[in-house]
């Protein structure tokens, strides 16, 4: 038995008795012993006990046990407080996206409809839901359970994605579509197809924002681009997608420019090198050159 496992049933009993302060102490002690114990964390957040992140950060802080991104933090050797790091990393993305949109005079607070595509279980969505006008945020992901989790806990609208971009049927068009670190994982067979399908899902003068593993990521990872500027290494972290559909993708800036030029009609492009996470390139693609 792992150290502290007896603390969880004790905390549940204390909550049932209305002894919330003592229950909070038990759960915090358990999390000090087992920093990735999501059941303890979620119980702390659900009952808003002392030390909860929901009150501290002002966001919904419960985390799904099926969240692949949380598992990445939980297994990372540099992570000493994976729950805090997971939640604060979503805030970092909020700052990065906000700066990008403000530079284009399209701030989040004025956005009427926003699709976060490949949203997962909400590492970023929980922050985004607080920054956007009420009702503006829609989410989409292919992983079973992800959209339902966000609908339940964030009160947002959303729809499930598919592995074939040709079969995607969004319920509407959007003013802004943000796709964080999906195009850094797609094979070339679907890369441009997904780009065109999401561009088509924009309103006129809407903005599609994608991130990629570009030149800086390639240098950091010690990989070299082939002549066409596209490198795909099959290796899926996702339980929903096999390795041939999801791996590590590196794209040169010229490759991205050419893909936009060849596949997207009347697109204006704004480039933000190494803008996200300090290494991923950002591309803001405006639908309609006059925009």
N, C-alpha and C positions, 0 to 999 in steps of 0.2 A: 504493500500500500504506500502511495506517495505521502510525503509529510503533509499534515494538515487536512487530509481528506475528511476527518471527523468534524471539521469546522463547518462544512457546508450544511449537513443536516441540522447541526446545532443552530446555525443562522436561520434556517427555515423555521425551526421551532420558535425561536425568539421573535421572528416576524409575526408568526401566527398568534403569539401572546401579546403583540403590540409593543414589544421591547426593542424598538428600532435602533436606539443608540448602541445597545449591546450587539445587535445583529450586524450593524455596520462595522464594529470593531472586529468581529469574527471574520467577516468577508475581507476586510483590508489585511488582516493577518494571513489569511489564506492566499491572497494575491501576492503578498511579499514572499511567501514560500513557493508559489507557483504563478509566476507573472503572466502566463498565457491562459489561465483558467477562466474561460469565457463564461461559464455558467455562474461563477461567483461574480464576475464583472457585471453581467447582465442583470443579476438579482440586485446588485447594488444600485444600478441605474434605474431599474424598474420602480424601485421603492424610494428613489432619490435619497439614499442614506448618506451619511457624512462621508465625504471624500469622493462623491460621484463626479463624473466629468460632464454630465448633462448640465448641471448648474454652473460648473466652473467655466465651460466653454460656450454655454448658451446654445447647444445643438443637441439633437437626438444622438445618444452615444452608445446605444446597444449595438452589438456586432454579431453578425450571423456566424455560427460555427462552420458554415459552408464557404466562408469567404477565403478565396485563394490568396488575395492580397494580404489579408491578415496573417495567413500562414507564412507568407514570404517574410514579413516582419518578425514573426515568432521564431523562425528558423535562422534569421540572420545573426551572425556571430557578434556584430557590433551593437545589437539591440538589447539594452538592459531593461527597458520598460516598453515592451512591444505594443501594449494597448495605447499608452500615451503617444508613442511615436507614430502609430497608425493614424490616430485622430489628428495629430498636429501636422502630419504630412499632407492631409487633405486641405488644411488651412494654407499650407505653402502653395499648393496648386491654385487655390482661390486667389492669392495675391498675384501669382504669375499670370493667370488668365485675366484678372482685373486690369493689370497694367497694360496687357496687350490690347484689350478692347478699348480702354481709355485713350490709347495712342491713336486709335481709329475713330475716336469720337462716338463710340457705341457702348457706353457703360452698361454694366449689368442691371443697374437700377432702372434703366429705361427700356429694357428688353421685354417685349410682350409675349414672345414664345421662344422657348429654349429647349433643344433636345440634347441631352447628354447621352451619346451613343457609346455602347460598350461600358456601361456604368458600373457593372459588377454589383456588389452588395452595398455600395454607397460610401466608400472611403471619401470621395469628393462630394457626392450628392448631398450629404447631410449639411455641408457648409453652403453649397450652392442654393439649397432650398431656402436658406435664411437671407441670402443676398438678392435673390430675384423677387420681382413683384409676385404677389400671391396668385397661384394658378398658372404661372408662366412655365414652370419646369415640368418636362416630360422626360422619362428615362427609358432606355432600351438595352437589353443584353440577351445573349443566347443561352446563358447558364440557367438551368432550371432552378426555380425558387427565388432568383435574384430580384426580378421585377415585383413579385408578390411581397417580398420582404420590404422593399422600398415603399410600395403602396401602403402597406400596413403601418410602417413606423414613421414614414415621412409625410404621408397623406398626399403624395404626388400621383400624377397620372403616368401611364407607361404602357409599353407593349413589348412582347418578346421578339427578338431578332431570329434570324435563320443563318445557316452556314452558306447558303447560296444567295448572293446579292440580287440575282434576278427574281427571287421569290419574296423579297422584302416588300411588305405592304403597309407603310406608315399610314396612320389615320388622317394625317394633315401635313401641311408644309410649315416650315419653321423659319423664324427670323435669324436665329443663331443655332448652329449645330457644332458641338464640341466633341472631338474624338481623341481622347488621351491614350496614347500608346497602344493603338490597335494597328496602325499602319507600320509600326515597328515590329510586327509579328506576322504579317500576311505573306503568303507566297506570291510570286509574280503572276500566277494564273488568275488570282482574284484581286490583286492590289488596285489596278486601274479600274476594274469593274466596280469595286466598292466605292472608289473615289467618285465615279460618275453617278452611281446610284444615290449617294448621299448628297451630291451637288444638286441632283434633280429634286431632292426633298426640301430644298431651300425655297423660301419666298423670293420674289424679285428683290434684288439688292441685299439679300441675306448673306450671311457670312458662314462659311465652313472652315473650322479651325482643326487642323490635324497636327500630330507630332510624329517625328521620325527619328530613327537612329541615323544621324548624318556623319559628317566628317569627324567631329570631335568624338562621338561614340566609337567610331571605327578605330581611331587612334588609341582610345582608352582600352579597348578590347583586343587590340593587336591584330585586327583583320584588315585585309586589303580589298578594295573594290575591283571586280572584274571590269572589262572594257565598257560594258553597258551601264555600269554604276549601280547595279542591283545584286545584292547577296542575300540569300535565304538559307538559314541553317535550321533544319527541322528539329524541334525540341519543344514539345507542348508542356506548359505548366497547368493547362486547363483540363479539367475532367470532362468538359463538354466537347472538346475539339481534339482530333488526332494530330500527330506531329506533322503530317503532310499538309495540314490546313493552318497550322499555327506553330511558329517557331521564333527564331530571332532574325529580324530583317534589317539590313543596312542599305540605305539609299543615298546616293550622292545628291547634292543640290541640283545639278544639271538633270539628273534622272527625274526628280520631282517636277522641275520646271517643264520638261518635255512632256511628261504625263499630263500635266494640267493643260498645256497648249494643245495636245493631240486629242484629248478626251472631253474637255470641258469648253462649252461654247460661251464666248463673251465673258471670260473669267479674268478678274484682276487679282494679282497675287501680291501679298505683303509677307516678307521673310523676317523671321526672328531667330537667328542662329543661337543654338544652345540656350534657349530661353526657359525651357521647362526642366526642373530637377538639376539644373546646372549643366546639362549635357544634351538633352533632346532638342532638336530643331522644331520650331513652330512655323506653320504656314497658315496664313489667313487668306482665304479665297473668297472674293466678293463676286456675287452673281450679277453680272452686268458691268461692263467696263466703265460706263458713265458714272457708276457709284464711286 
